[in-house]
C-alpha cells in the first residue's frame, strides 16, 4: 500500500506501507508502519499523508463472454480465480493461449471471449468491449488452438 506526502517538506515522496492499526469509528489517531527497506528520505511534520490501496488488490479474472470487467491487469501463467493470489505478467515476452481466430505476427492481441485466451482485435468481434484494451502484439503464429508468444505492452 503506497502513501505519499502532500504538503511542506517531503512533498511528493512515496513510501511503501506494510501495515497500520485501525482508525475505525472516526478516530483521529492511526499508526502507519513503513516498509523497513524503504526508509524516510526527508523528515516531515505537519504534513498530510494520502494512503491508497494496492491497485492489484481485487483484480477480477476475465469471463468467457463479451462482458468488459475493467482495464486488463496482465496475463497469468496458470489458471486463476477471484479472491486468490496469483502472479501476472504485464510486459515483455509471454506465452498466451489462442482460441478461435489465429493471430498474425505484429498484430494487436486482446482478451478473448474464451476464458483464459487471447484473440485478435479483428477476430474478437465488435460486440465485445474487450477488444478496446490491447495486451500487446503477437510474436509467433500458434498451432490451431495452441499457444503463441506475445510481447505484452501493458506498462
Secondary structure, 3 states (H helix, E strand, C coil): CEEEECCCCCCCCEEEEEEECCCCCCCCCCCEEECCCCCCCCCCCCCCEEECCCCCCCCCCCCCCCCCCCCCCCECCCCCCCCCCCCCECEEEEEEEECCCCCCCCCEEEECCCCCCEEECCCCCCCCHHHHCEEEEECCCCCCCCEEEEEEECC
